[in-house]
Amino acid sequence: MITNLYQTLLFTVLLIFISMVCNSQSIVNTEKLFTNNDEGLGVSSELSGSSISGNASVLLLEYGLNFSYKNDKHYLRLLSGGEYINEDNEEVSNSLFTQFRYNYLINEKSRLFAFTQVQSNAILLFEQRLLAGGGYRRNIIDIKKDSSVRYELDLSAGVMQEKEVLNRTDLPVSEKYNTNYTRSIFSLVGIIDVVDKFTIVNTTYFQQYLSNFQDFRLLNETNLMVQINKWLSISLDLEYRFDSDPPSILKDRDFNTNLGLVFNL
C-alpha cells in the first residue's frame, strides 16, 4: 500500500514538472471520456496548468468537469471545460465550452444521438458558437481478447446546425462575422483498451457545409491515457485541426500537443 502511494505521488510530481516545462495541458475530448458504458453515474475531471514568473509572467490553466448517467437504453452526458492563458497581466486566451449529449441505445451495436453545445474561443475568434444536431452511430468492430484487451471501432453520421459569431476587432470590415450553417457530421472512433494499464482513443471528425462543398472542417485527435490507479490517469493528446475556410487572419490548420491529469471519481 505504501509503495503504491509513493509511486502515485512520484508520478504526480513528475507530471506537474513536465507540464510546467512543456506548457502542454490536456484538453477535453467528448470521445475519450467514459469509454465504458457502465450503468449509473460517472464523474470525470481534468486539471492542469503552469505558472512562470521572472523575465516573463505567464499563467496557464486548463480544466474540465464531466458527468455521465446511464439507465437501461438511455445514456446522458454533460461535458464542460475551458482554458485560460494570461501573459504579463494581459489575457491571451479564454475559452469555454459546455455540451449536453443524449444517446438512445437501440441495441448493443447501434444508437441514436442528439447534442447541443455552447462554446467560446478567443484564439479561433469565437465570441459565440452554438451547435445542435443528431444522428446515428454504429459499432462495426468489437473484439475482446482474454477479458484484458478490447478493440472497438464506431462510425457515426448525422447533421447539425452551427451558429457562429466572430470577434470582428481585427477582421476586415467587409468580412462576414455572423454565420448560420447546416453541416453534415461524420466521425470515426477507434479504441484500444488494455485493462488497468492504458487506453488509446483515436477520433476523427469531418464537418461539411451542405451549401458549399469547399467549406469543410477536419479534426483528428489521438489520446493516450495511462492508468496510475482507479481514480488517476495521465493523459497525452495529439490533435490536428484543419479548416478549409478560416477567418482571413487565421491559419487553416493547427497542431496541438497536450499533457495532463484525468481524475475518475
C-alpha positions in Angstrom: 0.0 0.0 0.0 2.8 2.4 0.9 4.7 1.5 -2.2 1.7 2.2 -4.4 1.1 5.5 -2.7 4.7 6.5 -3.2 4.5 5.6 -6.9 1.4 7.6 -7.3 2.9 10.7 -5.6 6.1 10.4 -7.7 4.2 10.2 -11.0 2.0 13.2 -10.0 5.1 15.3 -9.1 6.8 14.3 -12.4 3.7 15.2 -14.4 3.3 18.6 -12.8 7.0 19.2 -13.5 6.7 18.2 -17.2 3.6 20.4 -17.6 5.4 23.4 -16.2 8.4 22.8 -18.6 6.4 21.9 -21.8 3.4 24.3 -21.3 1.3 21.3 -22.5 -2.0 20.5 -21.0 -4.8 18.1 -21.5 -8.0 19.1 -23.3 -11.5 17.8 -23.1 -12.4 15.3 -25.8 -16.0 14.1 -25.8 -15.0 10.7 -27.0 -12.0 9.9 -24.8 -14.2 10.2 -21.6 -16.4 7.5 -20.3 -15.3 4.9 -22.9 -17.0 2.2 -20.8 -20.8 2.1 -20.9 -21.3 1.3 -17.2 -24.7 1.7 -15.6 -25.3 4.5 -13.1 -23.5 7.8 -12.5 -19.9 8.6 -13.7 -17.8 11.7 -12.9 -14.6 12.7 -14.6 -12.5 15.8 -14.1 -9.3 17.2 -15.7 -6.9 19.8 -14.3 -3.5 21.0 -15.4 -1.6 24.3 -15.6 1.7 26.1 -15.3 3.0 29.4 -13.9 6.1 31.2 -14.9 7.5 34.4 -13.2 10.7 36.4 -13.5 11.7 37.5 -17.0 8.2 36.5 -18.1 4.9 36.3 -16.3 2.7 33.5 -17.6 -0.3 31.7 -16.1 -2.0 28.8 -17.9 -4.9 26.8 -16.7 -6.9 24.0 -18.4 -9.8 22.3 -16.7 -12.8 20.1 -17.3 -15.7 18.6 -15.3 -17.9 15.9 -16.9 -20.8 13.8 -15.8 -22.5 10.7 -17.3 -25.6 8.7 -16.4 -26.8 5.5 -18.0 -30.1 3.8 -17.2 -31.1 0.8 -19.5 -31.3 2.3 -23.0 -30.8 5.9 -22.0 -27.3 7.5 -21.8 -26.8 11.1 -20.8 -23.5 13.1 -20.8 -22.8 16.7 -19.6 -19.3 17.8 -20.6 -17.7 21.1 -19.8 -14.2 22.6 -19.9 -12.1 25.6 -20.5 -8.6 27.2 -20.9 -7.2 30.4 -19.6 -3.8 32.0 -20.5 -2.5 35.2 -19.1 0.8 36.7 -20.1 2.3 39.8 -18.4 -1.1 40.6 -16.9 -2.7 40.5 -20.3 -5.3 37.9 -21.3 -4.1 35.9 -24.3 -6.8 33.2 -24.4 -10.0 32.5 -22.6 -12.1 29.6 -23.9 -15.1 27.7 -22.5 -17.5 25.0 -23.7 -20.4 23.0 -22.5 -22.0 20.1 -24.3 -25.1 18.1 -23.4 -25.3 14.7 -25.3 -28.1 12.1 -25.2 -27.8 8.6 -26.6 -30.7 6.1 -27.1 -29.3 2.6 -27.3 -31.2 0.7 -29.9 -29.1 -2.5 -29.3 -25.6 -3.4 -28.5 -24.3 -2.2 -31.9 -26.5 0.8 -32.7 -27.6 4.1 -31.1 -29.2 7.4 -31.9 -27.6 10.5 -30.5 -28.6 14.2 -30.1 -26.5 17.0 -28.7 -26.3 20.7 -28.1 -23.2 22.8 -27.4 -22.2 26.3 -26.4 -18.6 27.5 -27.0 -16.3 30.5 -27.0 -12.7 30.5 -28.0 -10.6 33.7 -28.2 -7.8 32.1 -30.3 -10.3 31.0 -33.0 -12.2 34.3 -32.7 -15.4 32.6 -31.5 -17.3 35.1 -29.4 -20.1 32.6 -29.5 -20.6 29.2 -31.2 -23.9 27.4 -30.8 -24.4 23.8 -32.1 -27.4 21.5 -32.2 -27.6 18.2 -34.0 -28.1 14.5 -34.0 -27.6 11.3 -35.9 -26.9 7.6 -35.9 -23.9 5.7 -34.5 -22.9 2.1 -35.3 -20.3 -0.2 -33.8 -18.5 -2.0 -36.6 -15.7 -3.7 -34.7 -15.9 -5.1 -31.2 -13.2 -7.6 -30.2 -12.4 -8.6 -26.6 -9.4 -10.8 -26.0 -8.9 -12.7 -22.8 -11.0 -10.1 -20.9 -7.9 -7.9 -20.7 -7.8 -6.2 -24.2 -10.6 -4.6 -26.1 -10.7 -3.3 -29.7 -13.6 -1.1 -30.9 -14.4 0.9 -34.0 -17.5 3.1 -34.2 -18.8 5.1 -37.2 -21.4 7.8 -36.9 -23.2 10.2 -39.3 -25.7 13.0 -38.8 -26.4 16.7 -39.3 -26.1 19.8 -37.1 -27.0 23.5 -37.2 -24.0 25.7 -36.5 -24.3 29.4 -35.5 -21.1 31.4 -35.1 -20.4 35.0 -34.1 -16.8 36.1 -34.5 -14.8 38.8 -32.8 -14.5 41.3 -35.6 -12.0 43.6 -34.0 -9.1 42.6 -36.3 -11.2 41.4 -39.2 -11.6 43.4 -42.4 -14.8 45.5 -42.4 -16.3 43.6 -45.3 -15.7 40.1 -43.9 -18.6 38.0 -42.7 -18.6 37.5 -39.0 -22.0 36.1 -38.3 -23.0 32.8 -39.9 -25.7 30.2 -39.5 -24.8 27.0 -41.4 -26.2 23.4 -41.7 -23.4 20.9 -41.8 -23.2 17.1 -42.2 -21.2 15.4 -39.5 -19.2 12.2 -39.7 -16.9 10.6 -37.1 -14.8 7.5 -36.8 -13.7 6.5 -33.3 -11.2 3.7 -32.6 -10.4 2.4 -29.1 -7.7 0.1 -27.8 -8.2 -0.6 -24.2 -5.7 -2.7 -22.1 -7.5 -3.2 -18.8 -5.7 -1.5 -15.8 -2.9 -0.3 -18.0 -3.7 2.1 -20.8 -6.3 3.2 -23.3 -5.8 4.7 -26.8 -8.7 6.6 -28.3 -8.4 8.0 -31.9 -11.2 10.3 -33.0 -11.7 11.7 -36.5 -14.4 14.3 -37.1 -15.5 15.6 -40.5 -17.9 18.5 -40.9 -19.2 19.6 -44.3 -21.1 22.7 -45.0 -24.0 21.4 -47.1 -24.3 24.5 -49.4 -20.6 24.7 -50.2 -18.6 21.5 -50.6 -15.4 23.6 -50.5 -16.1 24.6 -46.9 -15.3 21.7 -44.5 -13.5 21.1 -41.2 -11.4 18.1 -40.2 -10.2 17.2 -36.7 -8.1 14.2 -35.7 -7.1 13.6 -32.1 -5.2 10.7 -30.7 -5.3 10.3 -26.9 -3.3 8.0 -24.7 -4.4 7.6 -21.1 -2.1 5.7 -18.8 -3.8 4.4 -15.7 -2.0 5.1 -12.4 -4.7 3.8 -10.2 -8.5 3.5 -10.3 -9.0 7.3 -9.9 -6.0 8.8 -11.6 -4.6 8.7 -15.1 -2.0 10.5 -17.2 -3.4 11.9 -20.5 -1.4 12.7 -23.6 -3.2 14.3 -26.6 -2.0 14.8 -30.2 -4.5 17.0 -32.0 -4.7 18.2 -35.7 -7.3 20.6 -36.9 -7.9 21.8 -40.4 -10.5 24.5 -41.6 -10.7 25.0 -45.3 -12.3 28.4 -44.9 -11.0 30.1 -41.7 -11.3 33.8 -40.9 -8.8 35.7 -43.0 -6.4 36.5 -40.2 -6.1 32.8 -39.1 -4.2 29.9 -40.5 -6.1 26.9 -41.9 -4.5 24.3 -39.6 -3.3 23.8 -36.0 -1.4 21.0 -34.3 -1.5 20.8 -30.5 0.2 18.5 -28.0 -1.3 18.3 -24.5 -0.3 16.6 -21.3 -2.3 16.5 -18.1 -4.2 14.6 -15.4 -7.6 12.9 -15.5 -9.5 12.2 -12.3 -12.2 9.5 -12.3 -14.5 9.7 -9.3 
